[in-house]
């Protein structure tokens, strides 16, 4: 019985070791998108390594997570026009009401 527990643990340990050997880039890719938000369409949308101005697919609303290394300015309208609703620092999580139409990512330096 004890042998079975160890036997089933071996693949998990091998997978964990392979992930560590693959390096930070593989771990970062496995973590998911850098910028995520819940749209007005009630779907989770994500952007990986976003740059410049990006339209909010599904109409950005509610929960927003900025996992990028740069600030993200959320705009009311498309093409990063209109009123700036909020500036989210790197790593910040928050809510935007009622919604945002686009987001501009500053240049990380």
QUIJOFEN-V298730 format. One record per backbone hydrogen bond with DSSP energy under -0.5 kcal/mol. NH is the residue of the N-H (numbers start at 0). CO is the residue of the C=O. If there is no record, write none. Layout:
# QUIJOFEN-V298730
[[NH;CO] [NH;CO]]
This chain:
# QUIJOFEN-V298730
[[4;0] [5;1] [6;2] [7;3] [8;4] [9;5] [10;6] [11;7] [12;8] [13;9] [14;10] [15;11] [16;12] [17;13] [18;14] [19;15] [20;16] [21;17] [22;18] [22;19] [26;22] [27;23] [28;24] [29;25] [30;26] [31;27] [31;28] [33;46] [34;46] [35;64] [36;44] [37;60] [37;62] [38;36] [38;42] [39;57] [39;58] [40;57] [41;38] [44;36] [46;34] [48;46] [51;104] [53;102] [55;100] [56;54] [58;55] [59;99] [60;37] [61;95] [63;93] [64;35] [65;91] [66;33] [66;64] [71;87] [72;103] [73;71] [73;85] [74;101] [75;82] [76;80] [79;76] [80;77] [84;73] [84;82] [85;73] [87;71] [87;85] [88;86] [90;65] [91;88] [93;63] [95;61] [99;59] [100;74] [101;74] [102;53] [103;72] [104;51] [105;70] [105;103] [107;105]]
